[in-house]
Amino acid sequence: MRYAGLLLLMMLLAACTSATQRTLVSQSAAAHSLSLPDQLPKALRVPLRFEKGYLFVDASVDGQRVGAMMLDTGSTINIIDKGVVHRLRLAQVGAGQTRGIAGTEAFTFHALSSLAIGDLDLGAKRAAALSMYKLTRGIQMSPAGLIGSVSLLPQPFTIDYTRRELVVYNRSTFVPPADAERVKLLSYSGLPAVQATLANGRRVLLLIDTGADNAVSLPMEMADQPGILATGASGAGISTGVGGHIQTQSGWLSRLDVFGFTLANVPVTFEQQPISHGPGGLPVGRIGGQLLQGFRLTFDGRYQSLWAQFSAPISDE
């Protein structure tokens, strides 16, 4: 079973949660905060763990350590597991509904005094509460929630799979990597995205989604499109997300031009998606961890810039 990142409609999201009880331990306040970006060090490094195809980071909520959360650039909001919300008695301040790959699910927003990863307070004043036990069964993990792209995108930052770290930069001293390819960073429904080109010349919009474990996903209607696959789509599978499960097909893209590089024989999953086309009619898909782990990516949302460097892929622990 595979966990897939989810595009939010209102805020479609990818997430996971915990079905287990956690001991909440007090933690001293984080030394740095995104609420005070001018006071950040030149480069603040936050350790990551790579497990089961996903990135995880140790987190604390309101000064209480809650365990690992998934780092998920495919979500525009931060998520805290319902069990943690209950134990911390976080006050409800709103509600909403997510639409995922197979349906909808209601959630509630809860007030926070702090949400920190490592030594960095994200400056978040609220987070959504969701119970996603059905999603975590597929990856056999019990995260306390997820960290979405909403807090990070205003600042320059790097996701480095090889060094297993998130690096957040002080904008006043930020210098882009000199040995990286620069491409235009797009925003689609608040999520980071890039344009890519398939072997037949068809352009697609791909969300950069660390909360998806596959290499590339595309709308199901593209499975029979001529000229994009090395062989026909043949493999059948299941994706799990908000609302339940959906059937998928898989194959290999004969060529993919993305991040300024040309890649050959890239695994692809075709699946029904809540929104299959974006601006200009471009098909909307995702790039997941299976492909992202081959790159070191530096984001600067303010100036719509993304720098990509090859880095050696790592394997699951």
C-alpha positions as CSV (number, residue, x, y, z in Angstrom):
1,M,0.0,0.0,0.0
2,R,1.4,3.4,-0.9
3,Y,0.8,6.8,0.8
4,A,0.3,9.6,-1.6
5,G,0.6,13.3,-1.1
6,L,-2.7,15.2,-1.6
7,L,-3.3,18.6,-3.2
8,L,-5.6,20.7,-1.0
9,L,-8.8,22.1,-2.5
10,M,-9.6,24.9,-0.1
11,M,-6.5,23.1,1.2
12,L,-6.0,19.6,-0.3
13,L,-3.3,17.9,1.6
14,A,-1.0,15.0,2.2
15,A,-0.6,13.8,5.7
16,C,-0.1,11.0,8.2
17,T,-0.9,10.6,11.9
18,S,-0.5,8.4,14.9
19,A,-2.7,5.7,16.2
20,T,-0.5,5.2,19.3
21,Q,-0.2,7.0,22.6
22,R,2.8,9.3,23.1
23,T,4.4,10.6,26.2
24,L,4.6,14.4,26.0
25,V,7.9,15.7,27.4
26,S,8.6,19.4,28.1
27,Q,11.2,21.1,26.0
28,S,12.9,24.5,26.3
29,A,11.8,27.1,23.8
30,A,13.4,27.0,20.3
31,A,16.3,29.4,20.0
32,H,15.1,30.8,16.6
33,S,11.7,31.6,15.1
34,L,10.4,32.3,11.6
35,S,8.4,35.0,13.2
36,L,11.7,36.9,13.5
37,P,13.3,36.1,10.2
38,D,15.9,38.9,10.4
39,Q,17.3,37.2,13.5
40,L,17.9,33.8,11.9
41,P,21.5,32.7,11.6
42,K,23.0,32.6,8.1
43,A,22.1,28.9,7.8
44,L,20.0,27.1,10.4
45,R,20.3,23.3,10.0
46,V,17.4,21.0,11.2
47,P,18.2,17.3,11.2
48,L,15.9,15.0,9.1
49,R,15.3,11.3,9.1
50,F,14.6,9.4,5.9
51,E,12.4,6.4,6.5
52,K,10.0,4.4,4.3
53,G,10.5,6.9,1.4
54,Y,9.6,9.9,3.5
55,L,11.3,12.7,5.5
56,F,10.6,13.1,9.2
57,V,11.6,15.7,11.7
58,D,11.4,15.8,15.5
59,A,8.8,18.3,16.6
60,S,7.3,20.0,19.6
61,V,3.9,21.7,20.1
62,D,3.5,24.4,22.8
63,G,6.8,23.4,24.3
64,Q,5.9,19.7,24.5
65,R,7.9,17.2,22.4
66,V,5.5,15.1,20.4
67,G,7.8,13.0,18.3
68,A,8.4,12.8,14.6
69,M,6.3,14.7,12.0
70,M,6.5,14.2,8.3
71,L,8.0,17.0,6.2
72,D,5.5,17.4,3.4
73,T,5.8,20.1,0.8
74,G,2.6,18.8,-0.8
75,S,0.5,20.3,2.0
76,T,-0.3,24.0,2.5
77,I,-1.2,23.6,6.2
78,N,0.5,22.0,9.2
79,I,-1.2,19.0,10.7
80,I,-1.2,17.7,14.3
81,D,-2.7,14.3,15.1
82,K,-6.0,14.4,16.9
83,G,-4.6,12.4,19.8
84,V,-1.9,15.0,20.4
85,V,-4.4,17.8,20.1
86,H,-6.6,16.1,22.7
87,R,-3.7,15.5,25.1
88,L,-2.5,19.0,24.8
89,R,-6.1,20.4,25.1
90,L,-5.5,22.7,22.2
91,A,-8.4,25.1,21.8
92,Q,-10.5,24.9,18.6
93,V,-10.5,28.1,16.5
94,G,-12.1,26.9,13.2
95,A,-13.0,24.1,10.9
96,G,-12.8,23.1,7.3
97,Q,-13.0,20.2,4.9
98,T,-10.3,18.6,2.8
99,R,-10.8,16.9,-0.5
100,G,-8.4,14.2,-1.3
101,I,-7.8,11.6,-4.0
102,A,-10.8,9.5,-3.0
103,G,-13.2,11.8,-1.2
104,T,-13.5,14.4,1.5
105,E,-12.8,14.6,5.2
106,A,-13.6,17.2,7.8
107,F,-11.0,18.8,10.1
108,T,-10.7,21.3,12.9
109,F,-8.2,24.1,13.4
110,H,-6.6,24.5,16.8
111,A,-4.7,27.4,18.3
112,L,-0.9,27.1,19.0
113,S,1.6,29.1,21.0
114,S,4.4,27.4,19.2
115,L,5.2,24.6,16.7
116,A,8.9,23.9,16.5
117,I,11.1,21.5,14.5
118,G,14.6,21.1,15.9
119,D,15.7,24.5,17.1
120,L,13.3,26.4,14.9
121,D,9.9,27.7,15.9
122,L,7.8,27.9,12.7
123,G,5.8,30.8,14.0
124,A,2.5,29.0,13.3
125,K,-0.5,30.2,15.3
126,R,-2.8,27.3,14.3
127,A,-2.7,23.8,12.9
128,A,-5.3,21.4,11.6
129,A,-6.3,18.3,13.6
130,L,-6.8,15.1,11.6
131,S,-6.7,11.4,12.5
132,M,-5.1,9.5,9.6
133,Y,-4.6,6.0,10.9
134,K,-5.8,4.5,7.7
135,L,-3.0,6.4,5.9
136,T,-0.2,5.4,8.2
137,R,-1.0,1.7,8.0
138,G,0.5,1.7,4.5
139,I,3.9,3.0,5.7
140,Q,3.9,1.3,9.2
141,M,4.8,4.6,10.9
142,S,3.1,6.6,13.6
143,P,4.0,10.3,13.0
144,A,2.5,13.0,15.2
145,G,1.5,15.0,12.1
146,L,3.1,16.8,9.3
147,I,4.9,20.1,8.5
148,G,3.5,21.7,5.4
149,S,5.0,24.2,3.0
150,V,3.0,27.1,4.4
151,S,5.6,28.1,7.0
152,L,8.8,27.5,5.0
153,L,8.0,29.0,1.6
154,P,8.4,32.7,2.7
155,Q,12.1,32.0,3.5
156,P,14.9,30.5,1.4
157,F,15.4,26.9,2.4
158,T,17.1,23.7,1.2
159,I,15.9,20.1,1.4
160,D,18.9,17.8,1.3
161,Y,18.1,14.1,1.3
162,T,21.8,13.1,1.2
163,R,22.8,15.1,4.3
164,R,19.4,14.4,5.8
165,E,18.8,18.0,6.8
166,L,16.6,21.0,6.2
167,V,18.5,24.3,6.0
168,V,16.6,27.5,6.5
169,Y,18.5,30.7,5.5
170,N,18.5,34.3,6.7
171,R,17.3,36.2,3.6
172,S,19.7,39.1,4.1
173,T,22.7,36.8,3.8
174,F,21.3,34.1,1.5
175,V,23.5,33.2,-1.5
176,P,22.1,30.7,-4.0
177,P,24.2,27.7,-4.7
178,A,26.7,28.5,-7.5
179,D,26.8,24.9,-8.9
180,A,23.1,24.4,-9.3
181,E,20.6,24.7,-12.1
182,R,18.1,27.5,-11.6
183,V,14.5,27.0,-12.8
184,K,11.3,28.9,-12.3
185,L,9.5,27.9,-9.1
186,L,5.7,28.1,-9.6
187,S,2.9,28.1,-7.1
188,Y,-0.2,26.0,-7.6
189,S,-2.9,26.3,-5.0
190,G,-0.2,27.5,-2.6
191,L,2.1,24.5,-3.3
192,P,5.5,24.6,-4.9
193,A,5.6,23.3,-8.5
194,V,7.7,23.3,-11.7
195,Q,7.0,22.7,-15.3
196,A,8.3,19.6,-16.9
197,T,8.3,18.2,-20.5
198,L,7.6,14.6,-21.5
199,A,9.1,12.7,-24.5
200,N,6.3,13.7,-26.9
201,G,6.8,17.4,-26.1
202,R,3.7,17.6,-23.8
203,R,4.3,20.0,-20.9
204,V,3.0,19.2,-17.4
205,L,2.9,20.9,-14.1
206,L,4.4,18.9,-11.3
207,L,3.9,19.6,-7.6
208,I,7.1,19.1,-5.6
209,D,5.7,16.8,-3.0
210,T,8.0,15.3,-0.3
211,G,4.8,13.7,1.2
212,A,4.5,11.3,-1.8
213,D,6.8,8.2,-2.0
214,N,6.5,7.6,-5.8
215,A,8.8,9.2,-8.5
216,V,6.2,10.9,-10.7
217,S,2.4,10.7,-10.8
218,L,0.2,11.9,-13.6
219,P,-3.6,12.0,-14.3
220,M,-5.1,8.7,-15.3
221,E,-6.2,10.0,-18.6
222,M,-2.6,10.4,-19.7
223,A,-1.9,6.6,-19.4
224,D,-2.8,6.0,-23.0
225,Q,-1.2,9.1,-24.4
226,P,1.2,8.1,-27.2
227,G,4.9,8.9,-27.1
228,I,5.5,9.3,-23.4
229,L,6.1,5.8,-22.1
230,A,9.0,3.4,-22.7
231,T,6.4,0.6,-22.6
232,G,2.6,0.6,-22.1
233,A,1.2,1.3,-18.7
234,S,0.7,-2.2,-17.2
235,G,1.3,-2.3,-13.4
236,A,-1.9,-2.0,-11.2
237,G,-1.9,-0.8,-7.7
238,I,-3.7,1.2,-5.0
239,S,-3.1,4.7,-3.6
240,T,-4.3,5.6,-0.2
241,G,-5.3,9.1,0.7
242,V,-8.0,11.3,2.2
243,G,-11.3,9.7,1.5
244,G,-10.1,6.1,0.9
245,H,-8.4,4.2,-1.8
246,I,-8.1,4.5,-5.6
247,Q,-6.8,2.2,-8.3
248,T,-3.6,3.2,-10.1
249,Q,-1.6,2.1,-13.1
250,S,2.2,2.4,-13.5
251,G,4.8,2.4,-16.2
252,W,8.1,4.2,-17.1
253,L,8.4,7.6,-18.7
254,S,10.9,7.3,-21.6
255,R,12.1,10.8,-20.9
256,L,11.4,13.6,-18.5
257,D,12.9,17.1,-18.7
258,V,12.7,18.6,-15.2
259,F,14.8,20.8,-12.9
260,G,17.0,21.7,-15.9
261,F,18.0,18.0,-16.4
262,T,16.9,15.3,-18.8
263,L,16.0,12.0,-17.1
264,A,15.4,8.7,-18.8
265,N,13.2,5.7,-17.8
266,V,11.5,7.4,-14.9
267,P,8.8,5.4,-12.9
268,V,5.4,6.9,-13.2
269,T,2.0,6.3,-11.5
270,F,-1.2,7.2,-13.2
271,E,-4.2,7.9,-10.9
272,Q,-7.4,9.7,-10.8
273,Q,-6.9,13.2,-9.2
274,P,-9.3,15.7,-7.8
275,I,-7.8,18.4,-10.1
276,S,-6.1,17.0,-13.2
277,H,-5.5,20.3,-15.1
278,G,-4.1,23.6,-14.0
279,P,-3.4,27.0,-15.6
280,G,-3.3,26.9,-19.4
281,G,-4.8,23.4,-19.4
282,L,-1.5,21.8,-18.2
283,P,-2.0,18.4,-16.7
284,V,-1.1,18.5,-12.9
285,G,0.9,15.7,-11.4
286,R,3.5,15.3,-8.6
287,I,7.2,14.6,-8.1
288,G,7.6,12.4,-5.0
289,G,10.4,11.2,-2.8
290,Q,11.6,8.4,-5.1
291,L,12.8,11.0,-7.5
292,L,13.4,13.9,-5.2
293,Q,16.0,12.0,-3.2
294,G,18.3,12.3,-6.2
295,F,18.4,16.1,-5.8
296,R,19.4,18.8,-3.4
297,L,16.7,21.5,-3.8
298,T,16.9,25.1,-2.7
299,F,13.7,27.1,-2.7
300,D,13.1,30.8,-2.8
301,G,9.3,31.4,-3.1
302,R,9.5,35.2,-2.9
303,Y,11.6,35.3,-6.1
304,Q,10.1,32.2,-7.8
305,S,13.4,30.5,-8.0
306,L,14.4,26.9,-7.5
307,W,18.0,25.6,-7.6
308,A,18.5,21.9,-8.2
309,Q,21.7,19.9,-7.7
310,F,22.2,16.2,-8.2
311,S,22.9,14.4,-4.9
312,A,23.5,10.7,-4.4
313,P,20.2,8.9,-3.5
314,I,20.0,7.3,-0.1
315,S,18.2,4.1,0.9
316,D,15.7,3.4,3.7
317,E,17.1,2.7,7.1
